[in-house]
Amino acid sequence: MAVLAGLTTLQTAAEMSRRDDALMGAFARGNAQAFDELYARYREPLMGYLFRHCGDESIAGEMFQNVWLRVVAAKSGFARRGRFRSWLFTLAHHPLVDYYRRAENRYRREQFDDTADLSPSILRNVQVARELSELEKVLRQLPREQQAVFYLREEGGLSIREIAEVEEISLEAAKSRLRYAYRKLRGGLAQHHDEESS
């Protein structure tokens, strides 16, 4: 049962953003179902964002829990903070910055385990594993700033404006970083496919 009724399933980003803000307001007033709905909506994007950056499931999980603890602790003051999604990913961004500092801007990545998902088509799984592995290689070659905007967009589903807020950069800088990230990804993947074809 939805906490706030009346919105259709096909909502615009602005409607979703207003709904998230309303849910956070309801949670601040004591409605636990509102928190459950926010958590369900952002669990995967937030965990994916954290994991993609640090590459360690246990570290990402710890950061993930701490972000939600901070959401709970700051619920009464949320109204003065702006949009929920931007605020949530800003809360997630800060521990990542600390993580990078502690790790001297080097982070570990787990190898893709192609045995984790056993499906009827082994050949397809192998191909997907290769493609994911190549994508990860190309992503690791991007500067950290471009990785961050890419993951905020692709994992977090944030708008350019929200990315600018989270990264504390101008709107134009956010657009530029994302454009360069996509361009480098396309180029790196095209180069890989050309090498495989030869």
N, C-alpha and C positions, 0 to 999 in steps of 0.2 A: 504494500500500500504506500503510495507516494505521500510524502509529508505535505507538500503543497500541490493541490489539485488544480486542474483547469488549463494546463499547458499541453499542447499537442506534442506528439512525438517528433514531428519535423519542426524543430525550433531553430531559430537563427542563433548565431554565436552570441549576439547581444542578449537575446532572451535567455540563453543558457547562463550567461554571465550574471544577469539579474537574478535568475533562479538560485544560482550558487550563493550570491550575496544574501538573498532572502533566507536560504537554508542556514547560512552561518548566523544570521540574525536570530533565527528561531532557536538554533543551538545555544546561542548566548543567553536566551531567555529560558533555557532549561529543557528544550525539546531534544531528547536523545535520538529520536528517529531522524531528525534533520542531520545530525552528525553521521549516523549510519549511512544515509543516502550520499553525503559528500564523500565519505570514506570509500564507499562502493564505486563511485564515479571516478575517483582519482587514484585508487589503489594501484592499478596496473600502470598508468602513465607515469606516476611519481616513482614507483619502484623501478620501472624501466629506465627512467632518466638517471636515477642514482646509480643503478647497476652499470649502465652504459659508460658512465664516467669513471667509476672506480674499478669495475671489472671483478669485484669480489663480492659474492652474494652475501656473506656474513657482514661485511662492512656496510654494504648498501642497506641490508636489513636493519642494522643498528641505526644508521642515519635516518631511514624511513620511520622507525619508531620514534626517534627523537623529534622529527618534524611534526608528527601527529601529536606528540606530547606538548610541543610548543603551541600548536593550534588550540589544544584544549586549555592550556594555561593562559593564552592571550584572547580567549573568546570574548570576554566582556569589552575589550578595547578594540575589537575588529572594525567597528563602524568608521573609525578614523583612518583606516589603512588603505582604502581603495578597493579594487576588485579582488575577490577571493582567489581566483586561479593565479593571478600575478603574485599575490601575497604568498600563497602556498609554495610556488616554485622559487620565490625569493628565499623563503625559509629553507628550502632544500639546497639552494645555491650556496649559501654561506658555509655549511659544513663541508661542501665539496671544495671550496676555496681553501679552507683549513686543511683538508686532506691533501690537496696538491702541495701546499706549503710544507707539510710534514714529510711528504714523499718526494720533495724536491722536484716537483712537476713531472714525476715519473709514476705511472700507475701500472698495476698488474692486470692482465687479461686472462681469463680462463679460456682454454682451447674449446672449440665447439665439439661437443660430444655427439657424433652421428649415431651412436647407439641408443641415445636417450629416447628417440621417437621411432619405434619399430613399426613400420607401416607395410602394407602389401607391396609397394613398389620400392625395392631397395635401390635400384638405379636412380630413381627420382630423389630419394633421400640423399644419395651421394652427390648428385648435382646441386641440390639445395645447399648442402653443407659446403660445397666448393664455392658457390656464389656468396653465401654468408661469410665465409672465411675471406674471400677476396674483398667484399665490402668492408669488413672489419679492418683489413690491411690498409685499404685506401683511407678509411676514416681515421686511423691512427696517424696517418701522414699529415692530416690537416692540422693547422695551428689550433691550440686549445680554444681560442676564442671562436673559431669557426665550428669546431666540434660542439661547443656549448650551444650556439644558436641553432645548429642542425638538430641536436637532440631535444632542445626545448620545443622546436617546431614539430618534429616528427614523433617524438615520444610523448611530449607533454601536450601537444596540440595548441600551443600558445600562438596568439596573433603576433605580428611584427611589433605592434605597440607594446604588448605584454612582454615580449622578449627584451625590448629596449628597457623597460622598467626593471626586469629581473637582473639584467646585465649592467644596469646603470650606465647606459650609453644612449646616444641620440637615436632617433628613429632612422635617420639616414645611415648611421653606422650599423645598426641592426640589419637593415636591408642589404647593405653592402657585404657584410660578413656572410649572410645567408646566400646571397648570389654567388660569391666566391666559393663557398663550400659546395654548392650544387654544381658549379662549373668544374671544380677540381674532382668531385666524385664522378661526374659524367666522363671527364677526360681519363681518369685513372681506370675506370671500369671498361671504357672503350679500348684503352691500350691493352688491358688484360685480355679482352676478347679477341683483339687483333693477334696477340701473341699466341693464343690457343688455336686460332685458325691457320696460322702458318706452319 
